[in-house]
Amino acid sequence: MDTGSIDDDFYRPADAFFAENAQVALTYDDAALATLYSDVLPRDTDLETVLAPSLRLRVPIVSADMDTVTESRMATAMALNGGLGLIHYNMPEREQLSEVSRVKNHVHGLIQEPIKARVEQLIGDVLALVEERRFGFRTFPVIDEKGVLLGLLPGHAVKRRYASRSVRDAMIPRAEVHTLRQSELGGDPIARANRFFDEHMGINKLLVVDAEDRLRGLFTLSDIDRITQESVSRLKPARDEKFRLVCGAAVSATRHSTGELDQERIAAHVGELVERGVDVVAVSTAHGFSKGVGDTVRLIRREFPELPIIAGNVTSAAGVEFLAECGANTIKVGQGPGSICTTRVVAGVGIPQLTALHVASRAARRSGVTILADGGITKSGDIVKALTLSHGVICGGLLAGCPEAPGQIMEINGKLFKQYRGMGSLAAMKAGSAARYGHADSDAQRKIAAEGVEALKEVSASIDILLMQLAGGIQSGMGYLGAATLPELREKARYIRVTPAGQRESAPHDIVEVKTGGA
Ligand code: XMP
């Protein structure tokens, strides 16, 4: 039975669908994807995406380079789950370098900077610290001023009864402490630590030292147990060719006070990022189709021919072609869709995301670059729609409530929240992001038009759980379209417009909801 032509009349491939809707800008909720014959099970789908020849992710999700979303903790968690984090630039350049190093040097399961005790401390001092910082553990490595391991203070000694005794008296001496050399960890540190705990019944801490016996980290039995149990279902990490986690960093089009691009400073900073092992830099601005962004991308491409470059943001084909010609590999698409954005309200510009993505994707195909759908994603269904036209998505608000995002948790009326603010909000611009919105740093101290707001997000599940749910949603979408890979998803997608009544029908309705479905 050939029903192909009937469906073809209604459910249209991208080029036809957007051509037929050429005079109207659409976003995610304005269109639905038609289901297609499938012999693909969601669990058999492959979420790998290639953003640049040397930048491959296992899950096509990137955490936004925003100061309330991505620092090293978020970037590490994203890469561990197959995605990528872009470390923001609202911090001194030196600090951004350290943040990148933290991700690149991360060994899963290894606590790299364990809390330490000193021999001259009293047990009472250590107890006070445990109570003040509410540590859930009481065992501490003991080191000297050069970081050399002297012993291990066992939890059973950290008791009020021994408060006046010194750490020196209570610690297990170095010769009796179980350690591994960093060089012994090999390519799979978790498996190595797991073997150690198998072989040493009753031991639940393993210290890692370098060749000079300086403390470099700590494995705990409970972490290793949890990680090995999770490894069966967990998403696989995104790594570089040296088996380190992938990490990106945002760079800004820094200018001299005269307004000229500060080429030397940009090149020097990117050079240091490369030395730390950064996998990609993102030239992040609100208006990527501009001389400043083009010149910055050209400069980085000239100085670092092999380095993957993300640049943006644009919403036009000409913008994509411009940045591609300047040397960018991946173009960020999105102006004003973000949950904290006011660009469209303030400046009257920006294009709803689905149309912007289609226009950009056509230019990207021609120019041989990839595109990232940046902003406005609130659920996994949006990601599926975005991936029919792009090679990955950038999420800010969706991830800002996770424990891995920077910032303190605050309690308001019994609910827990974290701060989430636009990089174009006044507070963020004062903290350094003014250049992203075309203002000089000094302007940020005066009254300038903010293009973002400061907000709160309710605290959400960890990145491990959230990405698992989002990846599961993408895989379901692929199963419905019979797409085993993301290129197949892009090729097979068929769209139709949805009315406001159709949108209402598309979400839970006419019920009293007692439990939400998650992401
Ligand atoms: P979501 O919707 O994921 O969007 O929260 C995150 C994206 O929003 C962009 N962004 C801004 N856009 N004013 C804007 O117009 C801002 O202050 C602002 N801050 C971030 C950015 O592209 C981010 O990835």
Residues whose N, C-alpha, C, O or C-beta is under 5 A from the ligand:
A	BS01	XMP	A64 G336 P337 G338 S339 I340 C341 T342 T343 D374 G375 G376 I377 I394 C395 G396 G397 L398 R421 G422 M423 G424 S425 E451 G452 V453
